[in-house]
Amino acid sequence: MKLTNIEAVRLINIFDGMGDKTLPRQISYAVNKNLEKLKAEINKPYEKERVNILRKYAVVDENGNQKTDNQGRLIYTDREAYEDEMNQLLEIENDFEAHCIDESLLDQCEKENKYSVLSVKEYGALMKILK
């Protein structure tokens, strides 16, 4: 499947938040396996580039902390160029081979009280890894 960096970051955040949920074992395994794979294959290089862009444009104080203006907004040497490069980075597509699950497993979450209730965002994320 194709995932942009922003889609991958969203999936990572959702899957990471599902760690406290009680789920059917196959779903839990798939979530954790895909989470680790997303972090290694997509998030690690994404974060490296994000930091490079930030270093290029951030205005920092003598302690290396990014400065803020009077309203608490971060200051950049060229905000427009920073935002443009970040948007380009977020839209890069990646090939990702997900560990998929059968759709019938999602029915178990609804039918059996021993499993956690899933949010709409969590269902949406799980839809990405259906067979």
PASEBA-1860 file (N, C-alpha, C; in nm, 3 decimals):
! residues 131
1> MKLTNIEA> 0.084/-0.117/0.000/0.000/0.000/0.000/0.088/0.123/0.000 ~ 0.033/0.231/-0.050/0.102/0.360/-0.052/0.054/0.442/0.068 ~ 0.148/0.501/0.139/0.117/0.590/0.252/0.203/0.714/0.241 ~ 0.142/0.831/0.254/0.224/0.951/0.264/0.281/0.956/0.406 ~ 0.380/1.040/0.425/0.438/1.054/0.559/0.334/1.099/0.660 ~ 0.246/1.190/0.621/0.144/1.237/0.716/0.048/1.125/0.752 ~ 0.012/1.041/0.656/-0.074/0.927/0.686/-0.005/0.830/0.781 ~ 0.123/0.808/0.757/0.200/0.717/0.844/0.209/0.772/0.986
9> VRLINIFD> 0.234/0.901/1.000/0.242/0.962/1.133/0.108/0.949/1.205 ~ -0.001/0.970/1.134/-0.135/0.956/1.195/-0.159/0.811/1.240 ~ -0.124/0.715/1.155/-0.140/0.575/1.192/-0.056/0.539/1.314 ~ 0.067/0.588/1.317/0.154/0.562/1.432/0.090/0.614/1.559 ~ 0.039/0.736/1.555/-0.024/0.795/1.674/-0.146/0.716/1.719 ~ -0.227/0.673/1.623/-0.348/0.597/1.658/-0.310/0.459/1.711 ~ -0.223/0.388/1.639/-0.182/0.255/1.684/-0.113/0.261/1.820 ~ -0.033/0.364/1.840/0.035/0.381/1.969/-0.066/0.398/2.082
17> GMGDKTLP> -0.172/0.470/2.056/-0.276/0.493/2.155/-0.362/0.371/2.183 ~ -0.353/0.270/2.097/-0.434/0.150/2.115/-0.367/0.049/2.208 ~ -0.250/0.082/2.259/-0.176/-0.009/2.345/-0.248/-0.051/2.472 ~ -0.338/0.034/2.520/-0.411/0.004/2.644/-0.544/-0.068/2.618 ~ -0.575/-0.092/2.492/-0.702/-0.156/2.457/-0.691/-0.308/2.470 ~ -0.801/-0.369/2.509/-0.811/-0.515/2.508/-0.875/-0.553/2.375 ~ -0.796/-0.621/2.292/-0.838/-0.654/2.157/-0.819/-0.803/2.131 ~ -0.888/-0.857/2.029/-0.858/-0.994/1.990/-0.708/-1.006/1.959
25> RQISYAVN> -0.650/-1.117/1.994/-0.504/-1.135/1.985/-0.452/-1.102/1.846 ~ -0.522/-1.143/1.739/-0.473/-1.118/1.603/-0.470/-0.968/1.571 ~ -0.568/-0.893/1.622/-0.569/-0.748/1.600/-0.456/-0.684/1.678 ~ -0.442/-0.722/1.802/-0.336/-0.666/1.886/-0.199/-0.691/1.824 ~ -0.178/-0.812/1.776/-0.050/-0.847/1.713/-0.028/-0.762/1.588 ~ -0.130/-0.752/1.503/-0.117/-0.674/1.379/-0.090/-0.527/1.409 ~ -0.159/-0.471/1.507/-0.136/-0.332/1.544/0.008/-0.311/1.587 ~ 0.057/-0.397/1.676/0.194/-0.383/1.725/0.297/-0.406/1.616
33> KNLEKLKA> 0.274/-0.506/1.532/0.370/-0.535/1.424/0.374/-0.418/1.325 ~ 0.257/-0.366/1.286/0.254/-0.253/1.194/0.310/-0.126/1.257 ~ 0.286/-0.108/1.386/0.340/0.009/1.456/0.492/0.008/1.452 ~ 0.551/-0.104/1.486/0.698/-0.114/1.485/0.754/-0.096/1.345 ~ 0.687/-0.153/1.246/0.732/-0.143/1.108/0.720/0.001/1.058 ~ 0.609/0.067/1.089/0.591/0.207/1.050/0.698/0.296/1.112 ~ 0.727/0.272/1.239/0.829/0.352/1.307/0.966/0.334/1.242 ~ 1.000/0.210/1.211/1.132/0.182/1.156/1.146/0.225/1.009
41> EINKPYEK> 1.046/0.193/0.929/1.058/0.214/0.785/1.022/0.354/0.739 ~ 0.929/0.418/0.808/0.882/0.549/0.761/0.914/0.660/0.860 ~ 0.880/0.641/0.988/0.896/0.749/1.083/1.041/0.786/1.110 ~ 1.129/0.688/1.115/1.270/0.717/1.144/1.331/0.809/1.038 ~ 1.321/0.777/0.908/1.375/0.871/0.808/1.296/1.002/0.802 ~ 1.165/0.996/0.825/1.084/1.118/0.827/1.133/1.212/0.938 ~ 1.152/1.159/1.057/1.196/1.241/1.170/1.334/1.302/1.145 ~ 1.423/1.226/1.083/1.556/1.277/1.053/1.546/1.398/0.960
49> ERVNILRK> 1.463/1.387/0.857/1.445/1.499/0.763/1.372/1.615/0.829 ~ 1.274/1.587/0.914/1.200/1.692/0.984/1.294/1.775/1.070 ~ 1.383/1.707/1.140/1.481/1.776/1.226/1.576/1.858/1.140 ~ 1.619/1.805/1.025/1.707/1.881/0.935/1.640/2.010/0.888 ~ 1.512/2.002/0.853/1.439/2.120/0.810/1.426/2.219/0.925 ~ 1.395/2.169/1.043/1.382/2.255/1.160/1.514/2.327/1.189 ~ 1.624/2.254/1.185/1.755/2.317/1.210/1.787/2.424/1.107 ~ 1.744/2.401/0.985/1.772/2.494/0.876/1.700/2.628/0.896
57> YAVVDENG> 1.580/2.626/0.953/1.498/2.746/0.960/1.471/2.800/1.101 ~ 1.495/2.723/1.204/1.464/2.767/1.341/1.558/2.878/1.387 ~ 1.502/2.974/1.457/1.582/3.077/1.523/1.597/3.030/1.667 ~ 1.724/3.010/1.710/1.750/2.955/1.843/1.824/3.055/1.931 ~ 1.808/3.038/2.061/1.879/3.123/2.156/2.017/3.063/2.184 ~ 2.090/3.125/2.276/2.226/3.080/2.308/2.230/2.939/2.369 ~ 2.118/2.892/2.420/2.112/2.757/2.477/2.064/2.652/2.377 ~ 2.038/2.695/2.254/1.994/2.602/2.150/1.844/2.578/2.148
65> NQKTDNQG> 1.769/2.655/2.229/1.623/2.641/2.230/1.562/2.733/2.125 ~ 1.459/2.684/2.059/1.394/2.765/1.957/1.322/2.883/2.021 ~ 1.344/2.999/1.964/1.282/3.121/2.015/1.136/3.128/1.974 ~ 1.060/3.200/2.055/0.919/3.226/2.026/0.895/3.376/2.025 ~ 0.788/3.417/1.957/0.753/3.559/1.956/0.667/3.592/2.078 ~ 0.617/3.714/2.086/0.537/3.759/2.202/0.409/3.679/2.221 ~ 0.362/3.615/2.115/0.238/3.537/2.122/0.266/3.388/2.142 ~ 0.392/3.353/2.164/0.427/3.213/2.189/0.446/3.128/2.065
73> RLIYTDRE> 0.443/3.188/1.947/0.464/3.114/1.822/0.613/3.098/1.796 ~ 0.651/2.982/1.744/0.791/2.957/1.712/0.836/3.051/1.601 ~ 0.963/3.094/1.610/1.018/3.187/1.513/1.109/3.111/1.416 ~ 1.092/3.142/1.286/1.174/3.082/1.180/1.239/3.193/1.100 ~ 1.354/3.161/1.041/1.422/3.260/0.956/1.339/3.291/0.833 ~ 1.267/3.190/0.784/1.179/3.208/0.668/1.062/3.110/0.686 ~ 0.955/3.156/0.752/0.842/3.069/0.784/0.781/3.006/0.659 ~ 0.768/3.083/0.553/0.706/3.031/0.430/0.789/2.917/0.371
81> AYEDEMNQ> 0.920/2.934/0.366/1.008/2.828/0.313/1.005/2.706/0.405 ~ 1.002/2.728/0.536/0.993/2.617/0.632/0.865/2.538/0.609 ~ 0.752/2.607/0.601/0.624/2.540/0.582/0.618/2.467/0.448 ~ 0.677/2.527/0.346/0.680/2.464/0.214/0.760/2.333/0.218 ~ 0.876/2.335/0.278/0.958/2.213/0.287/0.891/2.108/0.375 ~ 0.827/2.151/0.482/0.758/2.054/0.568/0.640/1.991/0.494 ~ 0.565/2.070/0.420/0.454/2.016/0.342/0.503/1.918/0.237 ~ 0.614/1.949/0.173/0.672/1.856/0.076/0.710/1.725/0.143
89> LLEIENDF> 0.770/1.734/0.260/0.810/1.615/0.335/0.688/1.532/0.375 ~ 0.583/1.598/0.421/0.462/1.528/0.464/0.391/1.456/0.350 ~ 0.405/1.505/0.228/0.335/1.447/0.113/0.415/1.338/0.041 ~ 0.537/1.310/0.084/0.616/1.203/0.020/0.546/1.071/0.042 ~ 0.533/0.993/-0.067/0.469/0.862/-0.060/0.571/0.753/-0.031 ~ 0.525/0.655/0.045/0.607/0.540/0.082/0.532/0.413/0.045 ~ 0.606/0.312/0.005/0.546/0.179/-0.011/0.553/0.113/0.125 ~ 0.440/0.059/0.169/0.435/-0.006/0.300/0.358/-0.136/0.287
97> EAHCIDES> 0.421/-0.244/0.327/0.355/-0.374/0.325/0.306/-0.403/0.467 ~ 0.176/-0.386/0.484/0.115/-0.402/0.616/0.092/-0.549/0.649 ~ 0.095/-0.578/0.778/0.050/-0.708/0.827/-0.101/-0.695/0.840 ~ -0.174/-0.768/0.755/-0.319/-0.750/0.744/-0.398/-0.846/0.833 ~ -0.521/-0.804/0.862/-0.613/-0.885/0.942/-0.742/-0.904/0.865 ~ -0.817/-1.005/0.903/-0.946/-1.031/0.841/-1.052/-0.939/0.903 ~ -1.141/-0.891/0.820/-1.244/-0.798/0.865/-1.334/-0.857/0.973 ~ -1.351/-0.988/0.973/-1.438/-1.053/1.072/-1.387/-1.032/1.214
105> LLDQCEKE> -1.257/-1.006/1.229/-1.202/-0.982/1.363/-1.259/-0.854/1.425 ~ -1.291/-0.755/1.341/-1.348/-0.631/1.392/-1.486/-0.654/1.452 ~ -1.559/-0.750/1.394/-1.691/-0.783/1.448/-1.680/-0.835/1.591 ~ -1.572/-0.905/1.620/-1.553/-0.958/1.757/-1.547/-0.844/1.859 ~ -1.484/-0.735/1.822/-1.472/-0.621/1.914/-1.609/-0.568/1.952 ~ -1.704/-0.571/1.859/-1.837/-0.519/1.886/-1.925/-0.621/1.958 ~ -1.907/-0.747/1.927/-1.997/-0.850/1.978/-1.960/-0.902/2.117 ~ -1.832/-0.898/2.148/-1.789/-0.957/2.274/-1.751/-0.847/2.373
113> NKYSVLSV> -1.812/-0.849/2.489/-1.792/-0.745/2.591/-1.651/-0.746/2.651 ~ -1.576/-0.852/2.633/-1.443/-0.858/2.692/-1.342/-0.769/2.618 ~ -1.381/-0.720/2.500/-1.291/-0.635/2.422/-1.327/-0.488/2.439 ~ -1.227/-0.404/2.426/-1.246/-0.260/2.438/-1.329/-0.205/2.322 ~ -1.401/-0.098/2.352/-1.475/-0.027/2.249/-1.374/0.056/2.169 ~ -1.385/0.051/2.037/-1.293/0.124/1.951/-1.356/0.255/1.904 ~ -1.273/0.358/1.893/-1.321/0.487/1.843/-1.330/0.483/1.690 ~ -1.391/0.585/1.634/-1.401/0.596/1.490/-1.262/0.604/1.427
121> KEYGALMK> -1.172/0.680/1.488/-1.034/0.691/1.437/-0.964/0.556/1.440 ~ -0.985/0.481/1.548/-0.921/0.350/1.559/-0.976/0.254/1.453 ~ -1.107/0.255/1.432/-1.165/0.174/1.325/-1.108/0.214/1.190 ~ -1.096/0.344/1.166/-1.041/0.392/1.041/-0.899/0.344/1.019 ~ -0.818/0.346/1.124/-0.681/0.299/1.114/-0.677/0.149/1.086 ~ -0.764/0.074/1.153/-0.768/-0.070/1.132/-0.817/-0.105/0.991 ~ -0.900/-0.021/0.933/-0.946/-0.044/0.796/-0.829/-0.044/0.696 ~ -0.723/0.029/0.730/-0.605/0.033/0.644/-0.531/-0.101/0.639
129> ILK> -0.555/-0.185/0.741/-0.480/-0.311/0.745/-0.570/-0.434/0.728 ~ -0.685/-0.414/0.665/-0.774/-0.526/0.638/-0.729/-0.599/0.512 ~ -0.754/-0.731/0.511/-0.724/-0.811/0.391/-0.824/-0.777/0.284
END
